[in-house]
Amino acid sequence: MLAAPGSTLAETVNLVRQADGRLVQAGRYPNIVIAGSDRPDFAAALRHAGAWLAIAAPARGGCLDPSPPEAVS
């Protein structure tokens, strides 16, 4: 999720919470986070809350998978 430029991490996380979501991982910049929710319309709810960009992603993205390569079959 991308919040407005200049947003603090607290402001960005607040957008996620307004959309009934939870922070999964903070990005390099405070206005970029990875968030999750059980809401099927979560991306739309984020945009409604004020996010500049919100796109759906798989629950377990490749770069976020904590499993070591040996554990993946």
PQR file with spaces between the fields and no chain letter, atoms N, CA, C, O and H, PARSE charges and radii, in Angstrom:
ATOM       1  N    MET     1       0.834   -1.151    0.000 -0.4000 1.5000
ATOM       2  CA   MET     1       0.000    0.000    0.000 -0.0000 2.0000
ATOM       3  C    MET     1       0.887    1.225    0.000  0.5500 1.7000
ATOM       4  O    MET     1       1.913    1.269    0.680 -0.5500 1.4000
ATOM       5  N    LEU     2       0.487    2.207   -0.759 -0.4000 1.5000
ATOM       6  CA   LEU     2       1.226    3.455   -0.863 -0.0000 2.0000
ATOM       7  C    LEU     2       0.348    4.583   -0.356  0.5500 1.7000
ATOM       8  O    LEU     2      -0.741    4.823   -0.878 -0.5500 1.4000
ATOM       9  H    LEU     2      -0.346    2.172   -1.311  0.4000 1.0000
ATOM      10  N    ALA     3       0.831    5.271    0.666 -0.4000 1.5000
ATOM      11  CA   ALA     3       0.135    6.449    1.189 -0.0000 2.0000
ATOM      12  C    ALA     3       0.735    7.688    0.532  0.5500 1.7000
ATOM      13  O    ALA     3       1.710    7.592   -0.213 -0.5500 1.4000
ATOM      14  H    ALA     3       1.715    5.077    1.090  0.4000 1.0000
ATOM      15  N    ALA     4       0.161    8.827    0.803 -0.4000 1.5000
ATOM      16  CA   ALA     4       0.637   10.081    0.218 -0.0000 2.0000
ATOM      17  C    ALA     4       2.102   10.322    0.581  0.5500 1.7000
ATOM      18  O    ALA     4       2.529    9.993    1.688 -0.5500 1.4000
ATOM      19  H    ALA     4      -0.631    8.905    1.409  0.4000 1.0000
ATOM      20  N    PRO     5       2.877   10.896   -0.352 -0.5600 1.5000
ATOM      21  CA   PRO     5       4.260   11.244   -0.025  0.2800 2.0000
ATOM      22  C    PRO     5       4.289   12.150    1.205  0.5500 1.7000
ATOM      23  O    PRO     5       3.442   13.028    1.369 -0.5500 1.4000
ATOM      24  N    GLY     6       5.272   11.920    2.057 -0.4000 1.5000
ATOM      25  CA   GLY     6       5.400   12.700    3.277 -0.0000 2.0000
ATOM      26  C    GLY     6       4.636   12.126    4.462  0.5500 1.7000
ATOM      27  O    GLY     6       4.759   12.627    5.580 -0.5500 1.4000
ATOM      28  H    GLY     6       5.960   11.207    1.924  0.4000 1.0000
ATOM      29  N    SER     7       3.847   11.076    4.228 -0.4000 1.5000
ATOM      30  CA   SER     7       3.120   10.442    5.336 -0.0000 2.0000
ATOM      31  C    SER     7       4.100    9.768    6.283  0.5500 1.7000
ATOM      32  O    SER     7       5.096    9.186    5.853 -0.5500 1.4000
ATOM      33  H    SER     7       3.748   10.669    3.320  0.4000 1.0000
ATOM      34  N    THR     8       3.811    9.850    7.569 -0.4000 1.5000
ATOM      35  CA   THR     8       4.624    9.142    8.554 -0.0000 2.0000
ATOM      36  C    THR     8       4.183    7.681    8.583  0.5500 1.7000
ATOM      37  O    THR     8       3.133    7.328    8.045 -0.5500 1.4000
ATOM      38  H    THR     8       3.002   10.323    7.918  0.4000 1.0000
ATOM      39  N    LEU     9       4.985    6.847    9.208 -0.4000 1.5000
ATOM      40  CA   LEU     9       4.604    5.443    9.335 -0.0000 2.0000
ATOM      41  C    LEU     9       3.310    5.331   10.149  0.5500 1.7000
ATOM      42  O    LEU     9       2.455    4.503    9.833 -0.5500 1.4000
ATOM      43  H    LEU     9       5.838    7.133    9.645  0.4000 1.0000
ATOM      44  N    ALA    10       3.162    6.138   11.170 -0.4000 1.5000
ATOM      45  CA   ALA    10       1.938    6.108   11.983 -0.0000 2.0000
ATOM      46  C    ALA    10       0.715    6.465   11.137  0.5500 1.7000
ATOM      47  O    ALA    10      -0.332    5.830   11.269 -0.5500 1.4000
ATOM      48  H    ALA    10       3.857    6.810   11.426  0.4000 1.0000
ATOM      49  N    GLU    11       0.835    7.461   10.281 -0.4000 1.5000
ATOM      50  CA   GLU    11      -0.281    7.846    9.412 -0.0000 2.0000
ATOM      51  C    GLU    11      -0.607    6.731    8.417  0.5500 1.7000
ATOM      52  O    GLU    11      -1.775    6.462    8.138 -0.5500 1.4000
ATOM      53  H    GLU    11       1.685    7.976   10.174  0.4000 1.0000
ATOM      54  N    THR    12       0.423    6.093    7.893 -0.4000 1.5000
ATOM      55  CA   THR    12       0.226    5.011    6.939 -0.0000 2.0000
ATOM      56  C    THR    12      -0.461    3.821    7.606  0.5500 1.7000
ATOM      57  O    THR    12      -1.398    3.250    7.049 -0.5500 1.4000
ATOM      58  H    THR    12       1.372    6.312    8.120  0.4000 1.0000
ATOM      59  N    VAL    13       0.000    3.453    8.782 -0.4000 1.5000
ATOM      60  CA   VAL    13      -0.612    2.344    9.518 -0.0000 2.0000
ATOM      61  C    VAL    13      -2.041    2.691    9.909  0.5500 1.7000
ATOM      62  O    VAL    13      -2.903    1.813    9.938 -0.5500 1.4000
ATOM      63  H    VAL    13       0.762    3.917    9.234  0.4000 1.0000
ATOM      64  N    ASN    14      -2.303    3.950   10.207 -0.4000 1.5000
ATOM      65  CA   ASN    14      -3.657    4.373   10.534 -0.0000 2.0000
ATOM      66  C    ASN    14      -4.602    4.138    9.357  0.5500 1.7000
ATOM      67  O    ASN    14      -5.749    3.744    9.567 -0.5500 1.4000
ATOM      68  H    ASN    14      -1.603    4.664   10.183  0.4000 1.0000
ATOM      69  N    LEU    15      -4.152    4.369    8.136 -0.4000 1.5000
ATOM      70  CA   LEU    15      -4.970    4.069    6.957 -0.0000 2.0000
ATOM      71  C    LEU    15      -5.308    2.584    6.901  0.5500 1.7000
ATOM      72  O    LEU    15      -6.438    2.203    6.595 -0.5500 1.4000
ATOM      73  H    LEU    15      -3.220    4.689    7.966  0.4000 1.0000
ATOM      74  N    VAL    16      -4.322    1.759    7.198 -0.4000 1.5000
ATOM      75  CA   VAL    16      -4.524    0.308    7.195 -0.0000 2.0000
ATOM      76  C    VAL    16      -5.575   -0.065    8.240  0.5500 1.7000
ATOM      77  O    VAL    16      -6.469   -0.864    7.961 -0.5500 1.4000
ATOM      78  H    VAL    16      -3.404    2.069    7.447  0.4000 1.0000
ATOM      79  N    ARG    17      -5.474    0.495    9.413 -0.4000 1.5000
ATOM      80  CA   ARG    17      -6.436    0.197   10.486 -0.0000 2.0000
ATOM      81  C    ARG    17      -7.833    0.690   10.148  0.5500 1.7000
ATOM      82  O    ARG    17      -8.819    0.027   10.469 -0.5500 1.4000
ATOM      83  H    ARG    17      -4.748    1.144    9.639  0.4000 1.0000
ATOM      84  N    GLN    18      -7.928    1.854    9.500 -0.4000 1.5000
ATOM      85  CA   GLN    18      -9.231    2.371    9.087 -0.0000 2.0000
ATOM      86  C    GLN    18      -9.921    1.429    8.109  0.5500 1.7000
ATOM      87  O    GLN    18     -11.150    1.392    8.037 -0.5500 1.4000
ATOM      88  H    GLN    18      -7.127    2.393    9.239  0.4000 1.0000
ATOM      89  N    ALA    19      -9.132    0.670    7.358 -0.4000 1.5000
ATOM      90  CA   ALA    19      -9.676   -0.274    6.389 -0.0000 2.0000
ATOM      91  C    ALA    19      -9.820   -1.674    6.986  0.5500 1.7000
ATOM      92  O    ALA    19     -10.001   -2.643    6.248 -0.5500 1.4000
ATOM      93  H    ALA    19      -8.134    0.700    7.416  0.4000 1.0000
ATOM      94  N    ASP    20      -9.742   -1.789    8.305 -0.4000 1.5000
ATOM      95  CA   ASP    20      -9.840   -3.076    9.012 -0.0000 2.0000
ATOM      96  C    ASP    20      -8.725   -4.033    8.627  0.5500 1.7000
ATOM      97  O    ASP    20      -8.948   -5.232    8.457 -0.5500 1.4000
ATOM      98  H    ASP    20      -9.595   -1.002    8.904  0.4000 1.0000
ATOM      99  N    GLY    21      -7.525   -3.490    8.491 -0.4000 1.5000
ATOM     100  CA   GLY    21      -6.380   -4.317    8.132 -0.0000 2.0000
ATOM     101  C    GLY    21      -5.339   -4.334    9.232  0.5500 1.7000
ATOM     102  O    GLY    21      -5.520   -3.748   10.299 -0.5500 1.4000
ATOM     103  H    GLY    21      -7.344   -2.516    8.628  0.4000 1.0000
ATOM     104  N    ARG    22      -4.251   -5.017    8.947 -0.4000 1.5000
ATOM     105  CA   ARG    22      -3.143   -5.122    9.892 -0.0000 2.0000
ATOM     106  C    ARG    22      -1.830   -4.976    9.123  0.5500 1.7000
ATOM     107  O    ARG    22      -1.727   -5.363    7.959 -0.5500 1.4000
ATOM     108  H    ARG    22      -4.104   -5.493    8.080  0.4000 1.0000
ATOM     109  N    LEU    23      -0.855   -4.424    9.784 -0.4000 1.5000
ATOM     110  CA   LEU    23       0.463   -4.256    9.195 -0.0000 2.0000
ATOM     111  C    LEU    23       1.155   -5.614    9.106  0.5500 1.7000
ATOM     112  O    LEU    23       1.211   -6.349   10.092 -0.5500 1.4000
ATOM     113  H    LEU    23      -0.939   -4.110   10.730  0.4000 1.0000
ATOM     114  N    VAL    24       1.676   -5.944    7.939 -0.4000 1.5000
ATOM     115  CA   VAL    24       2.449   -7.170    7.749 -0.0000 2.0000
ATOM     116  C    VAL    24       3.930   -6.837    7.785  0.5500 1.7000
ATOM     117  O    VAL    24       4.718   -7.510    8.450 -0.5500 1.4000
ATOM     118  H    VAL    24       1.630   -5.347    7.138  0.4000 1.0000
ATOM     119  N    GLN    25       4.297   -5.786    7.058 -0.4000 1.5000
ATOM     120  CA   GLN    25       5.703   -5.388    7.016 -0.0000 2.0000
ATOM     121  C    GLN    25       5.794   -3.936    6.585  0.5500 1.7000
ATOM     122  O    GLN    25       5.099   -3.510    5.662 -0.5500 1.4000
ATOM     123  H    GLN    25       3.657   -5.239    6.518  0.4000 1.0000
ATOM     124  N    ALA    26       6.650   -3.178    7.253 -0.4000 1.5000
ATOM     125  CA   ALA    26       6.901   -1.800    6.857 -0.0000 2.0000
ATOM     126  C    ALA    26       7.860   -1.800    5.677  0.5500 1.7000
ATOM     127  O    ALA    26       8.704   -2.688    5.551 -0.5500 1.4000
ATOM     128  H    ALA    26       7.214   -3.524    8.003  0.4000 1.0000
ATOM     129  N    GLY    27       7.727   -0.814    4.828 -0.4000 1.5000
ATOM     130  CA   GLY    27       8.617   -0.684    3.687 -0.0000 2.0000
ATOM     131  C    GLY    27       9.832    0.147    4.027  0.5500 1.7000
ATOM     132  O    GLY    27      10.034    0.536    5.177 -0.5500 1.4000
ATOM     133  H    GLY    27       7.042   -0.093    4.931  0.4000 1.0000
ATOM     134  N    ARG    28      10.635    0.414    3.022 -0.4000 1.5000
ATOM     135  CA   ARG    28      11.835    1.223    3.220 -0.0000 2.0000
ATOM     136  C    ARG    28      11.471    2.663    3.554  0.5500 1.7000
ATOM     137  O    ARG    28      12.182    3.336    4.300 -0.5500 1.4000
ATOM     138  H    ARG    28      10.470    0.098    2.088  0.4000 1.0000
ATOM     139  N    TYR    29      10.362    3.127    2.997 -0.4000 1.5000
ATOM     140  CA   TYR    29       9.879    4.483    3.239 -0.0000 2.0000
ATOM     141  C    TYR    29       8.633    4.418    4.110  0.5500 1.7000
ATOM     142  O    TYR    29       7.884    3.445    4.028 -0.5500 1.4000
ATOM     143  H    TYR    29       9.784    2.580    2.391  0.4000 1.0000
ATOM     144  N    PRO    30       8.392    5.424    4.937 -0.5600 1.5000
ATOM     145  CA   PRO    30       7.275    5.350    5.881  0.2800 2.0000
ATOM     146  C    PRO    30       5.888    5.367    5.249  0.5500 1.7000
ATOM     147  O    PRO    30       4.905    5.043    5.915 -0.5500 1.4000
ATOM     148  N    ASN    31       5.793    5.735    3.985 -0.4000 1.5000
ATOM     149  CA   ASN    31       4.483    5.757    3.326 -0.0000 2.0000
ATOM     150  C    ASN    31       4.219    4.508    2.489  0.5500 1.7000
ATOM     151  O    ASN    31       3.263    4.474    1.714 -0.5500 1.4000
ATOM     152  H    ASN    31       6.591    5.998    3.443  0.4000 1.0000
ATOM     153  N    ILE    32       5.051    3.491    2.636 -0.4000 1.5000
ATOM     154  CA   ILE    32       4.882    2.234    1.907 -0.0000 2.0000
ATOM     155  C    ILE    32       4.858    1.086    2.909  0.5500 1.7000
ATOM     156  O    ILE    32       5.794    0.922    3.692 -0.5500 1.4000
ATOM     157  H    ILE    32       5.828    3.519    3.265  0.4000 1.0000
ATOM     158  N    VAL    33       3.797    0.295    2.886 -0.4000 1.5000
ATOM     159  CA   VAL    33       3.700   -0.870    3.765 -0.0000 2.0000
ATOM     160  C    VAL    33       3.048   -2.025    3.027  0.5500 1.7000
ATOM     161  O    VAL    33       2.384   -1.847    2.006 -0.5500 1.4000
ATOM     162  H    VAL    33       3.037    0.428    2.250  0.4000 1.0000
ATOM     163  N    ILE    34       3.257   -3.196    3.567 -0.4000 1.5000
ATOM     164  CA   ILE    34       2.522   -4.384    3.145 -0.0000 2.0000
ATOM     165  C    ILE    34       1.529   -4.654    4.264  0.5500 1.7000
ATOM     166  O    ILE    34       1.899   -4.737    5.436 -0.5500 1.4000
ATOM     167  H    ILE    34       3.797   -3.341    4.396  0.4000 1.0000
ATOM     168  N    ALA    35       0.272   -4.789    3.890 -0.4000 1.5000
ATOM     169  CA   ALA    35      -0.794   -4.952    4.878 -0.0000 2.0000
ATOM     170  C    ALA    35      -1.671   -6.124    4.486  0.5500 1.7000
ATOM     171  O    ALA    35      -1.676   -6.548    3.330 -0.5500 1.4000
ATOM     172  H    ALA    35      -0.028   -4.721    2.939  0.4000 1.0000
ATOM     173  N    GLY    36      -2.404   -6.641    5.440 -0.4000 1.5000
ATOM     174  CA   GLY    36      -3.302   -7.761    5.171 -0.0000 2.0000
ATOM     175  C    GLY    36      -4.626   -7.577    5.883  0.5500 1.7000
ATOM     176  O    GLY    36      -4.745   -6.816    6.843 -0.5500 1.4000
ATOM     177  H    GLY    36      -2.400   -6.297    6.379  0.4000 1.0000
ATOM     178  N    SER    37      -5.620   -8.299    5.381 -0.4000 1.5000
ATOM     179  CA   SER    37      -6.951   -8.256    5.977 -0.0000 2.0000
ATOM     180  C    SER    37      -7.738   -9.447    5.455  0.5500 1.7000
ATOM     181  O    SER    37      -7.421  -10.008    4.407 -0.5500 1.4000
ATOM     182  H    SER    37      -5.523   -8.917    4.601  0.4000 1.0000
ATOM     183  N    ASP    38      -8.762   -9.820    6.196 -0.4000 1.5000
ATOM     184  CA   ASP    38      -9.668  -10.869    5.737 -0.0000 2.0000
ATOM     185  C    ASP    38     -10.768  -10.305    4.840  0.5500 1.7000
ATOM     186  O    ASP    38     -11.550  -11.065    4.269 -0.5500 1.4000
ATOM     187  H    ASP    38      -9.020   -9.364    7.048  0.4000 1.0000
ATOM     188  N    ARG    39     -10.834   -8.995    4.715 -0.4000 1.5000
ATOM     189  CA   ARG    39     -11.850   -8.351    3.880 -0.0000 2.0000
ATOM     190  C    ARG    39     -11.589   -8.657    2.409  0.5500 1.7000
ATOM     191  O    ARG    39     -10.468   -8.468    1.939 -0.5500 1.4000
ATOM     192  H    ARG    39     -10.199   -8.377    5.179  0.4000 1.0000
ATOM     193  N    PRO    40     -12.585   -9.119    1.680 -0.5600 1.5000
ATOM     194  CA   PRO    40     -12.389   -9.352    0.250  0.2800 2.0000
ATOM     195  C    PRO    40     -12.226   -8.045   -0.528  0.5500 1.7000
ATOM     196  O    PRO    40     -11.663   -8.047   -1.623 -0.5500 1.4000
ATOM     197  N    ASP    41     -12.711   -6.930    0.025 -0.4000 1.5000
ATOM     198  CA   ASP    41     -12.606   -5.623   -0.627 -0.0000 2.0000
ATOM     199  C    ASP    41     -11.542   -4.746    0.028  0.5500 1.7000
ATOM     200  O    ASP    41     -11.661   -3.520    0.032 -0.5500 1.4000
ATOM     201  H    ASP    41     -13.169   -6.928    0.914  0.4000 1.0000
ATOM     202  N    PHE    42     -10.514   -5.366    0.575 -0.4000 1.5000
ATOM     203  CA   PHE    42      -9.509   -4.636    1.343 -0.0000 2.0000
ATOM     204  C    PHE    42      -8.811   -3.555    0.521  0.5500 1.7000
ATOM     205  O    PHE    42      -8.637   -2.437    1.006 -0.5500 1.4000
ATOM     206  H    PHE    42     -10.418   -6.362    0.571  0.4000 1.0000
ATOM     207  N    ALA    43      -8.412   -3.859   -0.699 -0.4000 1.5000
ATOM     208  CA   ALA    43      -7.734   -2.854   -1.528 -0.0000 2.0000
ATOM     209  C    ALA    43      -8.641   -1.646   -1.742  0.5500 1.7000
ATOM     210  O    ALA    43      -8.181   -0.508   -1.651 -0.5500 1.4000
ATOM     211  H    ALA    43      -8.553   -4.767   -1.094  0.4000 1.0000
ATOM     212  N    ALA    44      -9.905   -1.873   -2.022 -0.4000 1.5000
ATOM     213  CA   ALA    44     -10.854   -0.766   -2.207 -0.0000 2.0000
ATOM     214  C    ALA    44     -11.043    0.003   -0.899  0.5500 1.7000
ATOM     215  O    ALA    44     -11.153    1.229   -0.917 -0.5500 1.4000
ATOM     216  H    ALA    44     -10.279   -2.797   -2.096  0.4000 1.0000
ATOM     217  N    ALA    45     -11.082   -0.700    0.230 -0.4000 1.5000
ATOM     218  CA   ALA    45     -11.234   -0.041    1.529 -0.0000 2.0000
ATOM     219  C    ALA    45     -10.015    0.833    1.834  0.5500 1.7000
ATOM     220  O    ALA    45     -10.155    1.913    2.408 -0.5500 1.4000
ATOM     221  H    ALA    45     -10.993   -1.695    0.245  0.4000 1.0000
ATOM     222  N    LEU    46      -8.829    0.374    1.456 -0.4000 1.5000
ATOM     223  CA   LEU    46      -7.622    1.177    1.652 -0.0000 2.0000
ATOM     224  C    LEU    46      -7.688    2.453    0.821  0.5500 1.7000
ATOM     225  O    LEU    46      -7.384    3.539    1.314 -0.5500 1.4000
ATOM     226  H    LEU    46      -8.715   -0.504    0.991  0.4000 1.0000
ATOM     227  N    ARG    47      -8.083    2.316   -0.434 -0.4000 1.5000
ATOM     228  CA   ARG    47      -8.193    3.498   -1.294 -0.0000 2.0000
ATOM     229  C    ARG    47      -9.241    4.462   -0.739  0.5500 1.7000
ATOM     230  O    ARG    47      -9.044    5.677   -0.769 -0.5500 1.4000
ATOM     231  H    ARG    47      -8.329    1.433   -0.835  0.4000 1.0000
ATOM     232  N    HIS    48     -10.344    3.929   -0.237 -0.4000 1.5000
ATOM     233  CA   HIS    48     -11.393    4.763    0.353 -0.0000 2.0000
ATOM     234  C    HIS    48     -10.877    5.493    1.598  0.5500 1.7000
ATOM     235  O    HIS    48     -11.281    6.624    1.865 -0.5500 1.4000
ATOM     236  H    HIS    48     -10.504    2.942   -0.213  0.4000 1.0000
ATOM     237  N    ALA    49      -9.993    4.852    2.353 -0.4000 1.5000
ATOM     238  CA   ALA    49      -9.425    5.455    3.563 -0.0000 2.0000
ATOM     239  C    ALA    49      -8.376    6.510    3.245  0.5500 1.7000
ATOM     240  O    ALA    49      -7.995    7.284    4.122 -0.5500 1.4000
ATOM     241  H    ALA    49      -9.665    3.932    2.137  0.4000 1.0000
ATOM     242  N    GLY    50      -7.901    6.552    1.992 -0.4000 1.5000
ATOM     243  CA   GLY    50      -6.940    7.577    1.608 -0.0000 2.0000
ATOM     244  C    GLY    50      -5.647    7.080    1.002  0.5500 1.7000
ATOM     245  O    GLY    50      -4.769    7.885    0.692 -0.5500 1.4000
ATOM     246  H    GLY    50      -8.211    5.923    1.279  0.4000 1.0000
ATOM     247  N    ALA    51      -5.504    5.773    0.822 -0.4000 1.5000
ATOM     248  CA   ALA    51      -4.288    5.250    0.198 -0.0000 2.0000
ATOM     249  C    ALA    51      -4.200    5.713   -1.252  0.5500 1.7000
ATOM     250  O    ALA    51      -5.214    5.774   -1.948 -0.5500 1.4000
ATOM     251  H    ALA    51      -6.217    5.119    1.073  0.4000 1.0000
ATOM     252  N    TRP    52      -3.014    6.034   -1.703 -0.4000 1.5000
ATOM     253  CA   TRP    52      -2.821    6.443   -3.091 -0.0000 2.0000
ATOM     254  C    TRP    52      -2.827    5.235   -4.013  0.5500 1.7000
ATOM     255  O    TRP    52      -3.263    5.331   -5.160 -0.5500 1.4000
ATOM     256  H    TRP    52      -2.190    5.985   -1.139  0.4000 1.0000
ATOM     257  N    LEU    53      -2.344    4.093   -3.519 -0.4000 1.5000
ATOM     258  CA   LEU    53      -2.276    2.877   -4.318 -0.0000 2.0000
ATOM     259  C    LEU    53      -2.452    1.682   -3.390  0.5500 1.7000
ATOM     260  O    LEU    53      -1.818    1.597   -2.338 -0.5500 1.4000
ATOM     261  H    LEU    53      -1.990    4.015   -2.587  0.4000 1.0000
ATOM     262  N    ALA    54      -3.299    0.786   -3.783 -0.4000 1.5000
ATOM     263  CA   ALA    54      -3.499   -0.446   -3.017 -0.0000 2.0000
ATOM     264  C    ALA    54      -3.813   -1.533   -4.022  0.5500 1.7000
ATOM     265  O    ALA    54      -4.771   -1.426   -4.788 -0.5500 1.4000
ATOM     266  H    ALA    54      -3.814    0.855   -4.637  0.4000 1.0000
ATOM     267  N    ILE    55      -3.012   -2.568   -4.019 -0.4000 1.5000
ATOM     268  CA   ILE    55      -3.236   -3.684   -4.937 -0.0000 2.0000
ATOM     269  C    ILE    55      -3.272   -4.977   -4.144  0.5500 1.7000
ATOM     270  O    ILE    55      -2.586   -5.124   -3.133 -0.5500 1.4000
ATOM     271  H    ILE    55      -2.234   -2.655   -3.398  0.4000 1.0000
ATOM     272  N    ALA    56      -4.077   -5.902   -4.615 -0.4000 1.5000
ATOM     273  CA   ALA    56      -4.167   -7.212   -3.962 -0.0000 2.0000
ATOM     274  C    ALA    56      -2.911   -8.010   -4.294  0.5500 1.7000
ATOM     275  O    ALA    56      -2.365   -7.922   -5.394 -0.5500 1.4000
ATOM     276  H    ALA    56      -4.635   -5.783   -5.437  0.4000 1.0000
ATOM     277  N    ALA    57      -2.476   -8.779   -3.326 -0.4000 1.5000
ATOM     278  CA   ALA    57      -1.306   -9.645   -3.505 -0.0000 2.0000
ATOM     279  C    ALA    57      -1.607  -10.984   -2.855  0.5500 1.7000
ATOM     280  O    ALA    57      -2.442  -11.060   -1.954 -0.5500 1.4000
ATOM     281  H    ALA    57      -2.920   -8.850   -2.432  0.4000 1.0000
ATOM     282  N    PRO    58      -0.934  -12.051   -3.303 -0.5600 1.5000
ATOM     283  CA   PRO    58      -1.131  -13.354   -2.658  0.2800 2.0000
ATOM     284  C    PRO    58      -0.777  -13.283   -1.176  0.5500 1.7000
ATOM     285  O    PRO    58       0.069  -12.488   -0.764 -0.5500 1.4000
ATOM     286  N    ALA    59      -1.419  -14.105   -0.402 -0.4000 1.5000
ATOM     287  CA   ALA    59      -1.173  -14.121    1.046 -0.0000 2.0000
ATOM     288  C    ALA    59       0.292  -14.396    1.358  0.5500 1.7000
ATOM     289  O    ALA    59       0.833  -13.837    2.312 -0.5500 1.4000
ATOM     290  H    ALA    59      -2.105  -14.751   -0.737  0.4000 1.0000
ATOM     291  N    ARG    60       0.927  -15.228    0.586 -0.4000 1.5000
ATOM     292  CA   ARG    60       2.341  -15.542    0.808 -0.0000 2.0000
ATOM     293  C    ARG    60       3.113  -15.180   -0.444  0.5500 1.7000
ATOM     294  O    ARG    60       3.260  -15.987   -1.362 -0.5500 1.4000
ATOM     295  H    ARG    60       0.488  -15.682   -0.190  0.4000 1.0000
ATOM     296  N    GLY    61       3.604  -13.949   -0.465 -0.4000 1.5000
ATOM     297  CA   GLY    61       4.412  -13.504   -1.593 -0.0000 2.0000
ATOM     298  C    GLY    61       5.783  -14.150   -1.551  0.5500 1.7000
ATOM     299  O    GLY    61       6.267  -14.520   -0.481 -0.5500 1.4000
ATOM     300  H    GLY    61       3.484  -13.293    0.281  0.4000 1.0000
ATOM     301  N    GLY    62       6.402  -14.287   -2.694 -0.4000 1.5000
ATOM     302  CA   GLY    62       7.699  -14.939   -2.787 -0.0000 2.0000
ATOM     303  C    GLY    62       8.762  -14.288   -1.933  0.5500 1.7000
ATOM     304  O    GLY    62       9.542  -14.983   -1.281 -0.5500 1.4000
ATOM     305  H    GLY    62       6.009  -13.988   -3.563  0.4000 1.0000
ATOM     306  N    CYS    63       8.812  -12.959   -1.921 -0.4000 1.5000
ATOM     307  CA   CYS    63       9.859  -12.290   -1.154 -0.0000 2.0000
ATOM     308  C    CYS    63       9.515  -12.199    0.327  0.5500 1.7000
ATOM     309  O    CYS    63      10.358  -11.784    1.122 -0.5500 1.4000
ATOM     310  H    CYS    63       8.179  -12.394   -2.451  0.4000 1.0000
ATOM     311  N    LEU    64       8.312  -12.572    0.714 -0.4000 1.5000
ATOM     312  CA   LEU    64       7.919  -12.527    2.113 -0.0000 2.0000
ATOM     313  C    LEU    64       7.848  -13.901    2.746  0.5500 1.7000
ATOM     314  O    LEU    64       7.593  -14.018    3.944 -0.5500 1.4000
ATOM     315  H    LEU    64       7.628  -12.909    0.068  0.4000 1.0000
ATOM     316  N    ASP    65       8.068  -14.927    1.972 -0.4000 1.5000
ATOM     317  CA   ASP    65       7.957  -16.290    2.478 -0.0000 2.0000
ATOM     318  C    ASP    65       9.116  -16.562    3.440  0.5500 1.7000
ATOM     319  O    ASP    65      10.275  -16.542    3.027 -0.5500 1.4000
ATOM     320  H    ASP    65       8.275  -14.832    0.998  0.4000 1.0000
ATOM     321  N    PRO    66       8.814  -16.817    4.726 -0.5600 1.5000
ATOM     322  CA   PRO    66       9.886  -17.030    5.693  0.2800 2.0000
ATOM     323  C    PRO    66      10.514  -18.420    5.612  0.5500 1.7000
ATOM     324  O    PRO    66      11.490  -18.688    6.313 -0.5500 1.4000
ATOM     325  N    SER    67       9.983  -19.298    4.783 -0.4000 1.5000
ATOM     326  CA   SER    67      10.523  -20.652    4.680 -0.0000 2.0000
ATOM     327  C    SER    67      11.873  -20.650    3.991  0.5500 1.7000
ATOM     328  O    SER    67      12.033  -20.000    2.958 -0.5500 1.4000
ATOM     329  H    SER    67       9.191  -19.080    4.214  0.4000 1.0000
ATOM     330  N    PRO    68      12.861  -21.372    4.546 -0.5600 1.5000
ATOM     331  CA   PRO    68      14.136  -21.476    3.851  0.2800 2.0000
ATOM     332  C    PRO    68      13.969  -22.260    2.562  0.5500 1.7000
ATOM     333  O    PRO    68      13.076  -23.104    2.483 -0.5500 1.4000
ATOM     334  N    PRO    69      14.797  -22.015    1.543 -0.5600 1.5000
ATOM     335  CA   PRO    69      14.653  -22.704    0.266  0.2800 2.0000
ATOM     336  C    PRO    69      14.627  -24.217    0.376  0.5500 1.7000
ATOM     337  O    PRO    69      13.960  -24.879   -0.420 -0.5500 1.4000
ATOM     338  N    GLU    70      15.343  -24.783    1.352 -0.4000 1.5000
ATOM     339  CA   GLU    70      15.380  -26.241    1.513 -0.0000 2.0000
ATOM     340  C    GLU    70      14.013  -26.799    1.931  0.5500 1.7000
ATOM     341  O    GLU    70      13.702  -27.958    1.655 -0.5500 1.4000
ATOM     342  H    GLU    70      15.885  -24.246    1.998  0.4000 1.0000
ATOM     343  N    ALA    71      13.197  -25.968    2.598 -0.4000 1.5000
ATOM     344  CA   ALA    71      11.912  -26.444    3.127 -0.0000 2.0000
ATOM     345  C    ALA    71      10.826  -26.449    2.067  0.5500 1.7000
ATOM     346  O    ALA    71       9.764  -27.034    2.280 -0.5500 1.4000
ATOM     347  H    ALA    71      13.449  -25.026    2.822  0.4000 1.0000
ATOM     348  N    VAL    72      11.067  -25.812    0.931 -0.4000 1.5000
ATOM     349  CA   VAL    72      10.068  -25.738   -0.129 -0.0000 2.0000
ATOM     350  C    VAL    72      10.242  -26.929   -1.050  0.5500 1.7000
ATOM     351  O    VAL    72      11.342  -27.186   -1.540 -0.5500 1.4000
ATOM     352  H    VAL    72      11.929  -25.337    0.758  0.4000 1.0000
ATOM     353  N    SER    73       9.149  -27.667   -1.290 -0.4000 1.5000
ATOM     354  CA   SER    73       9.275  -28.844   -2.161 -0.0000 2.0000
ATOM     355  C    SER    73       8.726  -28.567   -3.524  0.5500 1.7000
ATOM     356  O    SER    73       8.748  -29.443   -4.389 -0.5500 1.4000
ATOM     357  H    SER    73       8.255  -27.459   -0.892  0.4000 1.0000
